[in-house]
Amino acid sequence: MVNNMHVPHRVALYYAPAVESAWWRAGSSWLGRCAATGLSITQPQVEGCTSESFERLTSDPRRYGWHGTLRAPFRLAEGKSLEDVRAATRLLCAERKGFELAPLQVSRLGGFLALRPSQSQPELDRLASDCVRQMHRLAAPLSEDEIARRRRAALSAEQKELLQTWGYPYVFGQFRFHLSLTGPLQDLPEDTQALLIEKANAHFHELPACRVDRVSLFVEPAPGAHFRLLEQIEFSYE
């Protein structure tokens, strides 16, 4: 993990499994990169997909690291620091009890593949909502360019309002927890997509239950750089 860092371009609050866990190793292997060390990892082989095409297919989630978003990346407000983010995250994790995610399933989401819980979990939704609210005072307002880029997606009226108010359209009632496995699939033949789903199911099938017992701080050191895991802050109660 990154221990010391100057003010990064952006900060994010993610769910990420403990770095010593089987879930972290499996997810980092799938993406081909460990966000804790910054090192590349050999990816699994997928039938019908060359190693080069699989590397390209996973390039988007690989940049962000193995994670499920709780508070999407944001720039720090003027006068705010990483230590302010750490302190707010420690407060958020205090008196909070860990829980197990419902079984994770490979799902199609917005044109890409992701692992998603098989059922809704109120405690997970509360955690994400708390992360959004706690970080709001530390986040700089979106620039006009950032708003315009977000609005290029097909957003509903509610999502546009959430974007304007909270800096991200997929929060609160629009939140859909997921761990991204690929980028867009639209150019991939259907039979190759089926093989990819089969491989993903096999890759994650034998793992133990995935536990949520910490919030992970990730940073984007410079615009467009790969995100790095800065710190994992555990809940008070396991």
matplotlib code that plots the C-alpha trace (Angstrom):
import matplotlib.pyplot as plt

x = [0.0, 1.0, 2.1, 2.9, 1.7, 1.4, -2.0, -3.4, -5.5, -8.5, -9.5, -12.1, -13.7, -14.0, -14.9, -11.9, -11.2, -8.3, -5.0, -4.0, -7.3, -8.2, -10.7, -8.1, -5.7, -8.5, -9.7, -6.3, -5.3, -8.4, -7.6, -3.9, -2.8, -2.5, -3.5, -1.7, 1.7, 1.2, 2.6, 1.3, 0.0, -0.5, -4.1, -6.1, -6.5, -9.9, -10.9, -11.7, -9.9, -6.2, -4.2, -3.8, -7.6, -8.3, -5.8, -7.6, -11.0, -10.0, -8.1, -10.8, -11.4, -7.6, -6.9, -9.2, -8.1, -10.1, -13.0, -16.7, -17.4, -18.8, -17.9, -16.8, -13.5, -13.4, -11.0, -10.3, -11.9, -9.7, -8.0, -8.8, -6.2, -5.8, -5.7, -9.2, -10.3, -8.7, -10.2, -13.7, -13.3, -12.2, -15.3, -17.5, -16.0, -16.2, -19.0, -19.7, -20.1, -18.8, -21.0, -20.9, -21.9, -24.7, -23.2, -21.7, -22.8, -21.4, -23.8, -24.2, -24.4, -24.5, -22.8, -20.0, -19.5, -19.4, -19.8, -23.0, -24.6, -27.5, -29.8, -30.1, -28.4, -29.6, -26.3, -24.4, -26.6, -26.3, -22.5, -22.4, -24.9, -22.8, -19.6, -21.3, -22.6, -19.4, -17.1, -19.4, -17.9, -14.4, -15.1, -14.5, -17.5, -17.5, -16.1, -18.2, -16.1, -16.7, -20.5, -20.6, -18.7, -21.0, -24.1, -22.9, -24.3, -28.0, -29.0, -32.5, -33.9, -33.2, -29.6, -29.0, -30.3, -28.0, -25.1, -25.7, -26.2, -23.7, -21.2, -22.2, -25.4, -25.4, -25.9, -28.7, -31.6, -29.6, -26.7, -25.9, -23.0, -20.6, -17.1, -16.2, -14.7, -14.5, -15.0, -17.6, -18.5, -20.4, -17.6, -17.1, -18.9, -21.8, -20.0, -16.9, -18.9, -20.4, -17.0, -15.9, -18.8, -18.1, -14.4, -15.4, -17.8, -15.1, -12.4, -14.4, -16.6, -14.5, -13.8, -15.2, -17.9, -16.8, -16.7, -17.3, -15.3, -13.4, -13.4, -10.4, -9.0, -7.8, -6.0, -5.4, -1.9, -2.2, -4.9, -5.3, -2.9, -3.6, -5.4, -3.4, -4.6, -3.6, -5.1, -7.7, -9.6, -11.3, -14.7, -14.7, -16.5, -15.9]
y = [0.0, 3.6, 5.0, 8.6, 10.8, 14.4, 15.8, 13.4, 14.3, 12.4, 10.3, 7.5, 5.4, 1.9, -1.5, -3.7, -7.1, -7.3, -7.3, -10.6, -12.3, -14.8, -12.3, -9.6, -12.1, -13.4, -10.0, -8.5, -11.6, -11.2, -7.5, -8.2, -5.6, -5.3, -1.8, -2.2, -2.8, -1.3, -4.5, -6.3, -9.9, -12.6, -12.9, -16.1, -17.5, -17.3, -19.7, -17.8, -14.7, -14.0, -12.7, -9.3, -9.0, -10.0, -7.4, -4.7, -5.9, -5.4, -2.2, 0.1, -1.7, -2.4, 1.3, 1.7, -1.4, -4.3, -2.6, -1.8, 1.9, 3.4, 7.1, 7.7, 9.5, 13.2, 16.1, 17.6, 20.9, 23.9, 23.7, 20.0, 17.2, 13.5, 13.6, 15.1, 12.2, 9.7, 11.3, 11.3, 7.7, 6.6, 8.3, 6.5, 3.1, 3.6, 1.7, -0.1, -3.9, -6.1, -8.3, -10.8, -9.9, -12.0, -14.5, -12.7, -13.5, -12.6, -10.2, -7.9, -4.3, -1.3, -3.2, -4.7, -7.6, -7.3, -9.3, -8.3, -9.5, -12.0, -9.9, -6.4, -5.6, -2.6, -2.5, -2.2, 0.6, 2.4, 2.2, 3.7, 6.4, 7.3, 7.5, 9.9, 12.2, 12.1, 13.0, 15.7, 18.5, 17.4, 17.2, 20.0, 20.9, 19.3, 21.4, 22.2, 19.7, 17.0, 17.6, 17.6, 14.3, 12.7, 14.0, 12.3, 9.1, 8.5, 9.8, 9.9, 13.1, 11.8, 10.9, 14.3, 15.9, 13.6, 14.5, 18.2, 17.8, 15.1, 15.0, 11.5, 10.2, 6.6, 7.3, 6.6, 5.1, 4.8, 2.9, -0.5, -2.1, -4.1, -5.1, -4.5, -7.3, -5.8, -2.7, -2.5, -5.8, -4.5, -5.4, -8.9, -11.8, -13.4, -16.8, -15.2, -13.3, -16.6, -18.1, -15.1, -15.4, -19.1, -18.3, -15.6, -17.9, -20.6, -18.0, -16.8, -19.9, -21.6, -18.5, -18.2, -15.6, -12.1, -10.0, -6.2, -5.1, -2.0, 1.0, 1.4, 4.8, 4.8, 7.7, 8.7, 10.3, 12.3, 12.7, 9.5, 7.6, 4.1, 4.3, 3.0, 1.6, 4.1, 2.6, 0.2, 1.4, -1.4, -1.3, -1.2, -4.6, -7.6]
z = [0.0, -0.5, 2.8, 2.0, -0.9, -1.8, -2.6, -5.3, -8.2, -6.8, -3.8, -3.7, -0.9, -2.1, -0.7, -1.3, 0.4, 2.8, 0.8, 2.3, 1.4, -1.3, -2.7, -3.2, -4.9, -7.2, -8.2, -8.7, -10.8, -13.0, -13.6, -14.0, -11.5, -7.7, -6.6, -3.3, -4.8, -8.3, -9.8, -12.8, -12.4, -14.9, -15.9, -16.4, -19.8, -21.4, -24.1, -27.3, -26.1, -26.7, -23.8, -25.6, -26.1, -22.5, -21.3, -23.4, -22.2, -18.6, -19.1, -17.7, -14.4, -14.1, -13.9, -10.9, -9.1, -7.6, -5.8, -5.4, -5.3, -2.1, -2.8, -6.4, -7.1, -6.2, -6.1, -2.6, -1.8, -1.3, 2.1, 2.6, 2.9, 2.8, 6.6, 6.6, 4.5, 6.8, 9.8, 8.3, 7.2, 10.7, 12.1, 9.6, 10.5, 14.2, 15.9, 12.7, 12.5, 9.7, 7.6, 4.8, 1.3, -0.2, -2.7, -5.6, -9.1, -12.5, -14.1, -17.1, -15.9, -18.3, -21.1, -19.0, -16.7, -12.9, -9.7, -7.9, -4.7, -5.4, -3.2, -1.8, 1.5, 3.5, 5.5, 2.3, 1.0, 4.3, 4.2, 0.7, 1.6, 4.7, 2.6, 0.2, 2.9, 5.0, 2.1, 0.6, 2.6, 1.6, -2.2, -4.6, -6.8, -10.2, -13.0, -16.1, -18.1, -15.5, -15.5, -19.3, -19.5, -17.0, -18.8, -22.1, -20.5, -20.8, -17.3, -15.9, -14.4, -10.9, -11.9, -13.3, -10.0, -8.0, -10.2, -9.6, -5.9, -4.9, -7.8, -8.9, -10.5, -9.0, -5.3, -2.8, -4.6, -7.8, -6.1, -7.6, -5.8, -8.1, -8.6, -12.3, -14.3, -17.8, -19.8, -22.6, -24.3, -27.4, -29.8, -28.4, -30.2, -28.1, -28.0, -26.6, -24.1, -22.9, -22.5, -20.6, -18.2, -17.8, -16.9, -14.5, -12.7, -12.4, -11.3, -8.3, -7.6, -4.9, -2.8, 0.8, 1.6, 0.9, 4.1, 4.4, 7.4, 6.2, 3.9, 1.5, 0.5, -3.1, -4.8, -8.4, -8.1, -11.3, -14.0, -15.9, -13.6, -12.2, -8.8, -5.8, -2.5, 0.1, 3.3, 4.6, 7.7, 9.5, 11.3, 15.1, 15.3, 13.2]

ax = plt.figure().add_subplot(projection="3d")
ax.plot(x, y, z, "-o")
ax.set_aspect("equal")
plt.show()
